[in-house]
Amino acid sequence: MKKNILAACGLLFCSSLLHAQTTDEVRIDFENQDYQAIGVYDTWLKSPFRSHDGQPATLQGNVQVVSNIDKNYDDVLKSTPNTSDKVLGFQRSRYGSNTFGARIDLKQPFALTKETKYVHVMIHKPKAGRTMLIGLGKRTDRAGQSADTEQFWEFSTKEIEPNKWVDAVFPVKGAGGIDIHSLVVVVDCEDSNGLKDDFLAYIDNIVVNNEAFTTTNREDYPMNYNKDQKCTRTDRGLKGISLGNQSIAVYGDISSSTPAYTYLSKRAFWAKPGETLTPAVQYKGFWMHSYVYVDLNNNGRFEPKVEAGQIVPDAGNELMAYSFLSASDEDSGFNSAGMEISGNGRNTLSMPAFTLPDTLQHGFYRMRYKVDWNSSDAGGSIEANNHIINNGGGAMDIRLNVHGDNVTITQGALNGKVVAADDTELNNLSIPFGQPFTIKMKPEHGFNFNGLRVRHGYNLTGDSLSHGTYQYVDELVPRERFNEDGTFTLPAEMVDGDVSLEGIFIDAKTTLTYEVYFNNKFVYSTAVNGAKTGAVTIPESLNRDFVELTADKQTITSLPATVRINATWTAPMKVATPADTTWYNLKVSNQPRWVSSGNYTPNVYFIDETYITTDYALWALTGNPYSGFRLINKAMGPTMVLASASPKGSAKAGGNTYATLLPADNLPAGYTSDWTVTISPNDDEGFYICNPEGFGLNYRADGNLAYWTGGKDGGSTFVPTEVKKTSTGISSLTLQQDATTTYDLTGRSVGKNHRGIVIRNGKKLLIK
């Protein structure tokens, strides 16, 4: 059980919050005592701010209500962000961990539901970087659980600008049945070792609601329209981008659900300082112009320096390439190479090559591709008769990885170490950029390894974000992805900059592994460390709706050990197998409407009962409840799957984010075809079909299959009716595990020569 260490601030602290009634909305502004108590909290078990073995904490935190230190007018926001008289002051101690923060106990807890809520916290601090929110609470079905149990850790959606009041937004959700009693605001979560001195931060106006947008939008890399804006034309639109031989096709076609702005936040083009690069756009339409920007000084803005259609030399220009800009009128102008263009020649999207500065430092830079008409403004033209949206324009942002020939790789861990495949020590070892690199785990005697944490990119000990652009990425490689000899090959994508490795080593004597089998095929595994012998208890993390779990043994007599868990599917829609496939009509629960692919371009829509006997109205379910299900339409064939973009933050409460059918092996960026099937309380014979974020597909009034982000109801409930079976099954599907496909222990498809323990034809094999 976790115990909070609260500062002596002259306030009375609550000793028990276990039976408080929940509230629908939380608002704390510190003008009055609209909270139960305040203090500090650190998740680090050895923190000097925690008690140990019954002894009081070595250090006491400093947190108290003080006067607002900044009521200044903000020239960017055109308002005063925080007019409060009183705020919460907090001393960020250098002796706390990177999860040390100010704790606010709520007068009434709020429910952590399956639907996303947003916690807004006004924060003022002297250094930039993201913040974190930790929720303390308890499950309502566990009477003995402490209300100090950590239920979520969430980063703010954007980094915090220094010395300004910023509305930090934290999206939170859970499995349901969880009450949050306290919030811990971690004002500095990305610098655990480099903090040399304490600093003061301020907190105010804590609100829990359904609004995803910050109230202090001093936005990096702004557009001159809402970034959630969808295309208003289907005859024009930006579909993809390229840089030399590097190309990304983002959207297969343009529809009314296609975003007019896309940020490919984890993707990157590669280039070297001084390299000459040729950009291009994939655009549906004509009589438009294309533009490419690079934020060379990494200040969160694209700063074009052009006059009369031409680049101003030596002025710090960041508009690197363009197909056309007019001089004095629209009849003639120039491209970025200075070539004069007029008349019908202005109908061009072709951009000249550009050269990066040869002094540009290695790192990630924000890059923007824009399609617009005759406008150097990186945010897009907003002239009344020449608006970028009305013209069918748009923009895509991506990272530009400016790199050298080599990067460094290093490691650090307890109870073992990570070395190169040939046992070379990884102590700032120089390795080739962008090339796979094989490492090996070497646990100390009595320990096993359970995975690897990989941090790759630039500035690895600093902030991961620079004006919203990732400088490095943290990834976890689970044990199941390693070969039997303890080796793992870092893919080229992980060698996109410097690499820091942290091996995860555990006591070999206390590991219990659970392997889940669905339809007699291995689909998932999880390991429990610190296990004990005795009766087998199936971990709650393996529970899924419509799944009954049984273990192949009742008792563990020695460790380490492995337990096979058999998962039985009980939903009203069967899962297809290579032996047979059952096809279903899918009716929405509260309407006489059925899902059909009769005209799926661009969207899947609903039909009446007249047409439900056609193959267009027949659907099959493939996959499993652990890696996700896919929906196949009989008329469209096994290579097409139901897919959609995320409805998060979209207009019409998700009603214009449509589901469509797309090639299973070529989904656009940002689309998913993995669905969860969950219980619906609206109909015992039906279920919800949800995307990985938990948003449910819904029958919309316009007859399309889309979303309702406000919740789920009868319009989100689908009732299957069995229509026909095909004894041949759908084993030709690439989505099914067939005899010719090899999978690792996570269910991920791998090459036939992949070394280690693999699954092929439903059997485990050791490939050396």
Secondary structure, 3 states (H helix, E strand, C coil): CCCCECCCCCCCCCCCCCCCCCCCCEEECCCCCCCCEEEEECCCCCCCCCCECCECCCCCCCEEEEECCCCCCECCCCECCCCCCEEEEEEECCCCCCCCEEEEEEEEEEEECCCCEEEEEEEECCCCECCEEEEEEEECCCCCCCCCEEEEEEECCCCECCCCCEEEEEEECCCCCEEEEEEEEECCCCCCCCCCCCEEEEEEEEEEECCCCCCCCCCCCCCCCCCCCECCCCCCEEEEEEECCEEEECCCCCCCCCECEEEEEEEEEEECCCCEECEEEEEECCCCEEEEEECCCCCCCCCCCEECCEECCCCCCCEEEECCEECCCCCEEECCCCCEEEHHHHCCCCCCCEECCCCCCCEEEEEEEEEECCCCCCCCCEECCEECCCCCCEEEEEEEEECCCEEEEEECCCCEEEEECCCCECCCEEEECCCCEEEEEEECCCEEEEEEEEEEECCCCCCCEECCEECEEEEEEEHHHCCCCCEEEECHHHCCCEEEEEEEEEEHHHEEEEEEEECCEEEEEEEEECCCCEECCCCHHHCCCCEEEEECCCEECCCCEEEEEEEEECCCCCECCCCCEEEEEEEECCCCCEEECCCCCCCCEEECHHHCCCHHHCEEEEEECCCEEEEEECCCCCCEEEEEECCCCCCHHHCCCCEEEEECCCCCCCEECCEEEEECCCCCCCEEEECCCCCEEEECCCCEEEECCCCCCHHHEEEEEEEEEECCCCCCCCCCCCCCCEECCCCCEECCCCCEEEEECCEEEEEC
